[in-house]
């Protein structure tokens, strides 16, 4: 099984996209389009995510940095996103030092 996205109106002015299954890198553009279609604050409910491809982790880290709330993030995925954010910060710092 790959992934499925269900759209739900959340409390207040937020749309919750409930994601389940495996998020594969080959579907990132479709996944991103689902997020970009929303005109109000967006949250991703990741409680039912079972696996993600490596390429998906930076995408989720950027989503979170852009203000998209990652709800019910499984521990394995939260740890991976946290490590990716540290790596991204380190890369930015190294790039700014070399300029």
C-alpha angles and dihedrals in degrees: 000000000000121000136298129203122207119189119220132177106237130202113293119353099335134110117210118208107200109207123196136176128016120338107214124198092234090065097049094105091054090045091050091049090055090054095043092053091068117095096190133057110301133209128188115216104206099175093117098043108123102178140001132196116244091250091059095063097070088047091055091046090053091046089055092046088052091058101265108139116230104211126194092002110185112244094244090055095042090054092048092049091048091053090047092052090052090050092049092050091049091050091050091050092050091048093050091047092054092051 
